[in-house]
């Protein structure tokens, strides 16, 4: 039996950010900095910078499908991560591809609003997440505004967070990590909810910085990267939380543009790891 050596490999499916702070560019930087090879499928092209989103152009499902098939017909993918899925048709396509290729763990970052507040997707696609994706993935990582949109309730307290999470779980999602970065508490606390288990909290001191552009994309990609590196979900979240905190703190005084500046993905870059398995 021949032993094959390869890189742990991720696939990110997301929108492109011309400012290279968020979106698929943030994903590529995150996976690369953590030693994971990453392929990419672009769903939309955005004209944005640190201060604003000027335009969004959604790609056709035909070219998105061709990108997906080109990657998955060729590579062994250990984990997928989705970001901006801007139409019902694209969500349906991703679900069908997951089934066709029997793709392993999937992390869904339900990107709906940019850091500056611009809406990136239509609210009409919310039901498509639960209908087509939730039962096919491993984890969803909404921030508080996204959790409100997906659950249909307003979140004003931790009790509301628990209620929103239970709604997501009841819709077929196996696990939900609701992020507390938008709260006003002195700590940034994220809570992992899974069926029939107690919630798990992940806390870190809140860092006073305007360099926060792309933190959501980066956090979910870091979780996916650590899963590709064979960590279990809780360990992957804990490691990703440490990674995002360091990426923010090492960039907090650096000026890049006129708005919310990016974080430092490469504060401690890793070389590509090597996986061994038997063919």
C-alpha positions in Angstrom: 0.0 0.0 0.0 1.6 3.2 -1.2 1.8 6.1 1.2 0.8 9.4 -0.4 2.0 12.8 0.8 -0.1 15.9 0.2 -1.0 19.2 1.7 -4.1 19.7 3.8 -6.5 21.4 1.4 -9.4 23.8 1.8 -11.9 25.2 -0.7 -13.3 28.7 -0.1 -16.5 29.8 -2.0 -17.0 33.5 -1.6 -17.0 37.0 -3.1 -14.0 38.9 -4.2 -12.9 42.1 -2.4 -10.9 44.6 -4.5 -9.5 46.1 -1.3 -8.1 42.7 -0.3 -9.3 43.2 3.3 -12.2 40.8 3.4 -14.0 38.2 1.2 -12.1 35.5 -0.6 -8.8 37.5 -0.4 -9.0 37.3 3.4 -9.8 33.6 3.2 -6.7 33.0 1.0 -4.4 34.9 3.4 -5.8 33.1 6.4 -5.4 29.5 5.1 -2.0 30.3 3.6 -0.7 31.8 6.9 -1.8 28.7 8.8 -0.1 26.2 6.5 -3.1 25.0 4.6 -3.3 24.9 0.8 -6.4 26.6 -0.5 -8.4 26.6 -3.7 -11.0 29.3 -4.4 -14.3 29.7 -6.2 -15.6 33.3 -6.7 -19.3 33.9 -6.5 -19.4 37.7 -6.9 -17.1 40.6 -7.6 -17.3 43.6 -5.3 -15.8 47.1 -5.8 -14.9 48.1 -2.3 -12.1 49.5 -0.2 -11.6 50.2 3.5 -14.4 52.8 3.5 -17.2 51.6 1.4 -18.8 49.0 -0.9 -19.4 50.7 -4.3 -20.8 47.9 -6.4 -21.5 44.2 -6.4 -21.7 42.0 -9.5 -23.0 38.5 -9.0 -21.4 35.8 -11.2 -23.5 33.4 -13.2 -24.3 30.0 -11.7 -22.7 28.5 -14.9 -19.2 29.9 -14.3 -19.5 29.2 -10.5 -20.4 25.6 -11.3 -17.5 25.3 -13.7 -15.1 26.6 -11.0 -16.4 24.2 -8.5 -16.1 21.2 -10.8 -12.7 22.2 -12.0 -11.4 22.1 -8.4 -13.3 19.1 -7.1 -12.6 16.9 -10.2 -8.9 17.4 -9.5 -8.2 17.9 -5.8 -8.8 16.1 -2.5 -10.5 18.7 -0.3 -10.5 18.3 3.5 -12.8 21.2 4.3 -14.9 23.8 2.6 -15.8 27.3 3.8 -18.5 29.5 2.2 -18.7 33.2 2.5 -20.8 35.4 0.3 -23.6 33.3 -1.4 -25.6 36.1 -3.0 -28.5 34.3 -4.5 -30.9 31.3 -4.0 -29.6 29.7 -7.2 -26.0 29.8 -5.9 -27.0 28.4 -2.6 -28.8 25.5 -4.4 -25.8 25.0 -6.6 -23.4 24.7 -3.6 -25.8 22.3 -1.9 -25.9 20.1 -5.0 -22.1 20.1 -5.4 -21.7 19.1 -1.7 -24.0 16.1 -2.4 -22.4 15.2 -5.8 -18.8 15.2 -4.4 -19.6 14.0 -0.9 -17.6 16.9 0.5 -16.4 16.6 4.1 -16.7 19.3 6.9 -18.2 22.6 5.8 -18.1 25.9 7.6 -20.7 28.5 6.5 -20.0 32.2 7.3 -23.4 33.7 6.3 -22.0 37.0 4.9 -24.8 39.5 4.6 -23.5 42.9 5.6 -20.0 44.4 5.2 -18.1 45.9 8.1 -19.2 49.4 7.0 -22.9 48.3 7.1 -23.5 47.8 3.3 -25.9 44.9 2.6 -24.2 42.3 0.3 -27.1 39.9 -0.2 -30.8 40.0 -0.4 -32.9 39.1 2.6 -35.0 36.8 0.3 -32.2 34.2 0.4 -32.4 33.7 4.2 -34.8 30.7 3.9 -32.5 29.1 1.3 -29.8 28.7 3.9 -32.0 26.5 6.1 -33.6 24.7 3.2 -30.5 23.8 1.3 -27.4 24.2 3.4 -27.9 23.8 7.1 -28.3 20.0 7.0 -25.3 19.6 4.7 -22.7 21.5 6.8 -20.7 21.2 10.0 -20.9 24.7 11.5 -22.5 28.1 10.9 -20.7 31.2 12.2 -23.1 34.2 12.3 -22.4 37.5 14.1 -25.2 39.0 16.1 -26.9 40.9 13.1 -26.7 37.8 11.0 -28.1 35.6 13.8 -31.0 38.0 14.0 -31.6 37.8 10.3 -31.4 34.0 10.1 -33.5 33.4 13.2 -36.0 36.1 12.7 -35.8 37.4 16.2 -34.2 40.5 17.7 -31.2 39.9 20.0 -31.0 42.1 23.1 -29.6 39.7 25.7 -27.8 36.4 26.1 -31.1 34.7 26.5 -32.0 35.9 23.0 -28.7 34.5 21.7 -29.7 31.1 23.1 -33.2 31.4 21.5 -31.7 32.3 18.1 -29.2 29.4 18.3 -32.0 26.9 19.1 -33.9 28.2 16.1 -30.9 27.6 13.8 -30.4 24.1 15.3 -34.1 23.3 14.8 -33.7 24.2 11.1 -31.2 21.4 10.7 -27.9 23.1 11.5 -25.7 20.7 13.5 -23.7 23.5 15.2 -23.9 27.3 15.5 -21.1 29.6 16.7 -22.8 32.9 17.5 -20.1 35.6 17.6 -20.2 38.4 20.1 -18.0 40.9 18.4 -20.9 43.3 17.8 -21.8 43.4 21.5 -20.8 46.2 23.9 -19.3 44.0 26.6 -15.7 44.4 27.7 -14.9 40.9 26.4 -15.6 39.4 23.0 -17.5 36.2 23.7 -18.6 33.7 21.1 -20.9 30.8 22.1 -21.0 27.4 20.4 -24.3 25.6 20.4 -24.9 22.0 19.4 -27.8 19.7 19.9 -28.1 17.9 23.3 -25.0 19.5 24.7 -24.3 22.5 26.9 -23.1 25.7 25.1 -19.4 26.3 25.1 -18.1 29.9 25.5 -14.9 31.3 23.9 -13.9 34.6 25.4 -11.0 37.1 24.8 -10.4 40.7 25.8 -11.9 43.2 23.4 -9.2 45.0 21.5 -9.7 48.7 20.8 -8.9 49.0 17.1 -10.4 50.3 13.9 -8.5 47.6 12.0 -11.3 45.1 11.9 -12.1 44.8 8.2 -12.4 41.1 7.3 -12.5 39.7 10.8 -15.6 37.5 10.2 -14.2 36.0 7.0 -10.8 35.4 8.7 -12.3 33.8 11.8 -14.4 31.3 9.9 -11.5 30.5 7.6 -9.2 30.0 10.6 -11.7 27.5 12.1 -11.8 25.7 8.8 -8.0 25.7 8.5 -7.6 24.1 11.9 -10.2 21.5 11.1 -8.2 20.7 7.9 -5.2 20.2 10.2 -7.2 17.5 12.1 -8.3 19.5 15.2 -11.8 18.8 16.6 -14.3 21.6 16.4 -13.9 23.0 19.9 -10.1 23.1 19.6 -10.3 24.6 16.1 -12.5 27.4 17.4 -10.3 28.1 20.4 -7.2 28.2 18.2 -9.0 30.4 15.6 -10.0 32.8 18.4 -6.4 33.1 19.5 -5.4 33.6 15.8 -7.9 36.4 15.2 -7.0 38.2 18.4 -3.3 38.2 17.5 -4.1 39.3 13.9 -6.1 42.3 15.3 -3.7 43.3 18.0 -0.5 43.3 15.8 -2.2 45.6 13.2 -4.3 47.9 15.4 -2.1 51.0 14.9 -1.3 50.6 11.2 -3.0 52.9 8.6 -3.9 51.4 5.2 -6.9 53.3 4.0 -9.5 55.9 5.0 -12.0 53.5 6.7 -11.8 50.2 8.6 -8.3 48.9 7.9 -7.4 45.2 7.5 -5.9 42.9 10.1 -2.4 41.3 10.0 -2.9 37.7 8.8 0.8 37.1 8.6 1.9 37.9 12.2 3.4 34.4 12.4 3.1 32.6 9.1 3.4 28.9 8.8 4.8 26.8 6.0 2.5 24.4 4.2 1.9 21.3 6.3 2.1 17.8 4.9 -0.5 15.1 5.4 0.1 11.4 4.9 -2.5 8.8 4.1 -2.6 5.4 2.4 -3.9 5.2 -1.1 
